[in-house]
Amino acid sequence: YYVIAHEFGHHIQHLTGTADQVAQIQQRGSEVEGNRASVRLELQADCYAGVWAAQNRSRLDPGDIEEGMTAAQAIGDDTLQKESQGRVVPDSFTHGTSAQRMAWLRKGLDTGDPNQCDTFSGAI
């Protein structure tokens, strides 16, 4: 469910204009600023994935939530960079760390409330 729900989160971001706002930051700002905006966008999509799962628990198979958390952990920028390059370069992150991805997915799962998915205000 996780990948499909995450992409559904991006669909919501397109409908609300959030994706367009991030695209403007990426075009106008530095590479680091663009990457930071991308991380916030991706973490919000993770949170929306959790909201979707929370609202559709009856449709999920046993173990789907755990599989989603495992997937979020496996595709964190820090995990992927360490595996592929042997080192981690935070300024180049575009999707967030494994811990961040799991935390925002969990926030969506725990609250079931898309209003709790504001990754653009405050610390992430």
Backbone as CSV, one residue per row, in Angstrom:
resi,resn,N_x,N_y,N_z,CA_x,CA_y,CA_z,C_x,C_y,C_z
1,TYR,0.812,-1.203,0.000,0.000,0.000,0.000,0.851,1.262,0.000
2,TYR,2.030,1.204,0.608,2.796,2.415,0.902,3.102,3.243,-0.347
3,VAL,3.614,2.613,-1.377,4.011,3.370,-2.570,2.791,4.014,-3.220
4,ILE,1.720,3.270,-3.347,0.508,3.823,-3.959,-0.045,4.955,-3.098
5,ALA,-0.084,4.758,-1.793,-0.597,5.795,-0.899,0.298,7.035,-0.923
6,HIS,1.615,6.836,-1.018,2.552,7.959,-1.110,2.281,8.755,-2.392
7,GLU,2.078,8.052,-3.492,1.782,8.740,-4.757,0.430,9.442,-4.693
8,PHE,-0.531,8.869,-3.986,-1.806,9.534,-3.740,-1.560,10.844,-2.988
9,GLY,-0.614,10.812,-2.051,-0.233,12.025,-1.335,0.274,13.103,-2.280
10,HIS,1.072,12.697,-3.271,1.540,13.670,-4.268,0.366,14.223,-5.080
11,HIS,-0.618,13.395,-5.356,-1.806,13.864,-6.078,-2.499,14.972,-5.276
12,ILE,-2.628,14.762,-3.981,-3.221,15.788,-3.115,-2.397,17.073,-3.194
13,GLN,-1.074,16.935,-3.193,-0.201,18.109,-3.266,-0.378,18.859,-4.582
14,HIS,-0.639,18.148,-5.656,-0.899,18.816,-6.937,-2.241,19.544,-6.888
15,LEU,-3.242,18.909,-6.295,-4.565,19.533,-6.201,-4.555,20.783,-5.330
16,THR,-3.760,20.776,-4.278,-3.733,21.908,-3.342,-2.749,23.006,-3.746
17,GLY,-1.928,22.749,-4.757,-0.944,23.735,-5.196,0.390,23.646,-4.480
18,THR,0.509,22.746,-3.529,1.763,22.602,-2.788,2.905,22.193,-3.711
19,ALA,2.634,21.279,-4.624,3.678,20.820,-5.550,4.178,21.976,-6.418
20,ASP,3.274,22.837,-6.852,3.671,23.998,-7.659,4.528,24.968,-6.850
21,GLN,4.178,25.166,-5.590,4.966,26.060,-4.740,6.384,25.527,-4.556
22,VAL,6.510,24.225,-4.378,7.841,23.625,-4.230,8.612,23.742,-5.537
23,ALA,7.947,23.552,-6.656,8.614,23.684,-7.956,9.166,25.098,-8.134
24,GLN,8.437,26.104,-7.667,8.919,27.489,-7.754,10.158,27.690,-6.891
25,ILE,10.155,27.120,-5.694,11.331,27.213,-4.823,12.526,26.553,-5.500
26,GLN,12.293,25.413,-6.116,13.381,24.691,-6.778,13.934,25.478,-7.964
27,GLN,13.084,26.209,-8.660,13.531,26.990,-9.810,14.259,28.264,-9.394
28,ARG,13.804,28.898,-8.319,14.333,30.202,-7.926,15.473,30.135,-6.928
29,GLY,15.486,29.093,-6.110,16.462,29.013,-5.032,17.711,28.260,-5.431
30,SER,18.575,28.099,-4.462,19.796,27.320,-4.668,19.439,25.837,-4.712
31,GLU,20.409,25.027,-5.080,20.184,23.582,-5.113,19.839,23.054,-3.717
32,VAL,20.539,23.556,-2.704,20.282,23.115,-1.333,18.864,23.504,-0.906
33,GLU,18.439,24.738,-1.225,17.076,25.169,-0.886,16.037,24.308,-1.600
34,GLY,16.299,24.018,-2.858,15.395,23.156,-3.619,15.311,21.766,-3.030
35,ASN,16.456,21.233,-2.621,16.470,19.908,-2.001,15.685,19.903,-0.692
36,ARG,15.856,20.954,0.101,15.133,21.030,1.380,13.625,21.097,1.159
37,ALA,13.208,21.850,0.154,11.777,21.921,-0.169,11.271,20.564,-0.654
38,SER,12.091,19.879,-1.429,11.728,18.545,-1.909,11.550,17.569,-0.753
39,VAL,12.451,17.635,0.229,12.338,16.763,1.403,11.005,17.009,2.103
40,ARG,10.649,18.268,2.299,9.389,18.586,2.981,8.192,18.074,2.177
41,LEU,8.266,18.182,0.852,7.199,17.678,-0.013,7.066,16.164,0.126
42,GLU,8.179,15.469,0.090,8.160,14.005,0.190,7.681,13.536,1.559
43,LEU,8.101,14.216,2.616,7.656,13.830,3.956,6.160,14.073,4.127
44,GLN,5.662,15.136,3.520,4.223,15.373,3.575,3.475,14.262,2.838
45,ALA,4.005,13.823,1.703,3.381,12.709,0.980,3.406,11.438,1.827
46,ASP,4.480,11.233,2.591,4.527,10.091,3.512,3.432,10.207,4.570
47,CYS,3.246,11.391,5.110,2.204,11.606,6.112,0.826,11.348,5.507
48,TYR,0.586,11.868,4.311,-0.691,11.615,3.637,-0.893,10.120,3.393
49,ALA,0.188,9.398,3.098,0.087,7.942,2.936,-0.392,7.306,4.234
50,GLY,0.127,7.788,5.343,-0.312,7.282,6.637,-1.765,7.604,6.922
51,VAL,-2.194,8.807,6.554,-3.598,9.190,6.735,-4.488,8.255,5.925
52,TRP,-4.103,8.008,4.676,-4.883,7.101,3.833,-4.983,5.728,4.485
53,ALA,-3.866,5.218,4.970,-3.860,3.896,5.601,-4.731,3.883,6.858
54,ALA,-4.661,4.948,7.648,-5.470,5.025,8.869,-6.958,4.994,8.546
55,GLN,-7.327,5.663,7.470,-8.734,5.740,7.102,-9.208,4.512,6.329
56,ASN,-8.281,3.629,5.957,-8.620,2.435,5.179,-8.090,1.157,5.816
57,ARG,-7.910,1.173,7.118,-7.346,0.004,7.815,-8.102,-1.283,7.504
58,SER,-9.409,-1.194,7.363,-10.202,-2.403,7.117,-9.901,-3.015,5.751
59,ARG,-9.326,-2.245,4.857,-8.993,-2.742,3.517,-7.577,-3.293,3.425
60,LEU,-6.802,-3.090,4.466,-5.408,-3.530,4.453,-5.294,-4.943,4.993
61,ASP,-4.322,-5.662,4.475,-4.034,-7.007,4.960,-3.186,-6.925,6.223
62,PRO,-3.244,-7.968,7.053,-2.352,-8.004,8.216,-0.894,-7.867,7.756
63,GLY,-0.166,-7.039,8.425,1.239,-6.844,8.077,1.500,-5.696,7.120
64,ASP,0.458,-5.144,6.494,0.668,-4.046,5.540,1.286,-2.817,6.196
65,ILE,0.842,-2.488,7.407,1.381,-1.308,8.094,2.872,-1.505,8.355
66,GLU,3.239,-2.672,8.854,4.652,-2.963,9.132,5.473,-2.933,7.845
67,GLU,4.911,-3.470,6.763,5.615,-3.438,5.481,5.812,-2.006,5.001
68,GLY,4.819,-1.155,5.227,4.940,0.250,4.855,6.037,0.944,5.637
69,MET,6.100,0.677,6.931,7.153,1.268,7.759,8.531,0.765,7.327
70,THR,8.622,-0.506,7.002,9.891,-1.072,6.536,10.312,-0.427,5.221
71,ALA,9.353,-0.210,4.330,9.657,0.444,3.053,10.134,1.872,3.281
72,ALA,9.452,2.609,4.157,9.851,3.989,4.451,11.268,4.034,5.001
73,GLN,11.600,3.078,5.846,12.951,3.021,6.408,13.978,2.704,5.323
74,ALA,13.641,1.794,4.441,14.593,1.334,3.425,14.915,2.395,2.386
75,ILE,13.988,3.337,2.157,14.213,4.305,1.087,14.550,5.702,1.590
76,GLY,14.960,5.814,2.836,15.452,7.096,3.328,16.745,7.463,2.616
77,ASP,16.931,8.754,2.373,18.141,9.202,1.672,19.416,8.760,2.378
78,ASP,19.418,8.808,3.709,20.627,8.419,4.436,20.945,6.943,4.219
79,THR,19.935,6.106,4.272,20.133,4.670,4.063,20.614,4.387,2.649
80,LEU,19.957,4.992,1.666,20.330,4.758,0.269,21.737,5.262,-0.032
81,GLN,22.083,6.450,0.484,23.424,6.990,0.233,24.497,6.146,0.902
82,LYS,24.244,5.729,2.121,25.246,4.923,2.822,25.488,3.608,2.084
83,GLU,24.414,3.003,1.572,24.548,1.747,0.835,25.253,1.942,-0.501
84,SER,24.941,3.026,-1.207,25.487,3.204,-2.556,26.831,3.924,-2.589
85,GLN,27.046,4.872,-1.664,28.257,5.690,-1.700,29.170,5.458,-0.506
86,GLY,28.646,4.804,0.510,29.432,4.582,1.713,29.504,5.789,2.625
87,ARG,28.799,6.859,2.267,28.786,8.073,3.084,27.438,8.765,2.903
88,VAL,27.164,9.703,3.797,25.885,10.409,3.792,26.144,11.899,3.606
89,VAL,25.422,12.525,2.658,25.558,13.951,2.364,24.179,14.604,2.534
90,PRO,23.876,15.104,3.743,22.531,15.621,4.020,22.053,16.728,3.078
91,ASP,22.943,17.610,2.622,22.510,18.692,1.733,21.996,18.180,0.394
92,SER,22.321,16.943,0.060,21.853,16.389,-1.211,20.567,15.579,-1.055
93,PHE,20.055,15.478,0.160,18.815,14.723,0.377,17.662,15.368,-0.391
94,THR,16.816,14.534,-0.976,15.616,15.019,-1.658,14.340,14.375,-1.115
95,HIS,14.483,13.358,-0.265,13.313,12.647,0.250,13.282,12.538,1.776
96,GLY,14.358,12.852,2.449,14.398,12.758,3.904,15.079,11.498,4.392
97,THR,15.443,11.523,5.660,16.111,10.370,6.257,15.100,9.253,6.512
98,SER,15.621,8.079,6.770,14.747,6.953,7.112,13.900,7.282,8.336
99,ALA,14.523,7.872,9.352,13.793,8.218,10.576,12.690,9.237,10.296
100,GLN,12.988,10.246,9.474,11.978,11.248,9.139,10.817,10.616,8.383
101,ARG,11.134,9.775,7.420,10.087,9.153,6.601,9.183,8.280,7.461
102,MET,9.785,7.517,8.349,8.996,6.665,9.236,8.158,7.511,10.198
103,ALA,8.730,8.593,10.706,8.016,9.443,11.665,6.794,10.102,11.028
104,TRP,6.948,10.605,9.809,5.819,11.269,9.165,4.770,10.264,8.704
105,LEU,5.180,9.092,8.266,4.213,8.043,7.958,3.445,7.675,9.226
106,ARG,4.157,7.517,10.327,3.539,7.177,11.610,2.589,8.280,12.074
107,LYS,2.969,9.545,11.865,2.093,10.649,12.277,0.758,10.563,11.544
108,GLY,0.813,10.302,10.252,-0.421,10.138,9.489,-1.226,8.946,9.956
109,LEU,-0.545,7.839,10.235,-1.216,6.638,10.733,-1.877,6.888,12.082
110,ASP,-1.165,7.556,12.966,-1.661,7.764,14.329,-2.805,8.772,14.397
111,THR,-2.742,9.810,13.567,-3.756,10.863,13.650,-4.914,10.644,12.679
112,GLY,-4.623,10.092,11.509,-5.658,9.961,10.487,-6.157,11.303,9.990
113,ASP,-5.387,12.358,10.251,-5.821,13.730,9.974,-4.838,14.417,9.027
114,PRO,-5.275,14.719,7.798,-4.360,15.378,6.857,-3.897,16.752,7.328
115,ASN,-4.654,17.384,8.220,-4.243,18.687,8.744,-3.004,18.592,9.625
116,GLN,-2.654,17.392,10.054,-1.456,17.184,10.873,-0.213,16.956,10.017
117,CYS,-0.357,17.055,8.704,0.739,16.749,7.777,1.462,17.988,7.269
118,ASP,1.500,19.044,8.059,2.178,20.276,7.638,3.676,20.158,7.895
119,THR,4.391,19.739,6.885,5.846,19.609,6.989,6.557,20.908,6.631
120,PHE,5.802,21.922,6.255,6.416,23.169,5.802,6.536,24.210,6.909
121,SER,5.991,23.934,8.074,6.098,24.836,9.220,6.923,24.162,10.304
122,GLY,7.988,24.780,10.693,8.785,24.249,11.794,9.735,23.141,11.391
123,ALA,10.248,22.491,12.406,11.245,21.433,12.199,10.583,20.187,11.635
124,ILE,11.382,19.433,10.890,10.866,18.180,10.345,11.620,17.030,10.960
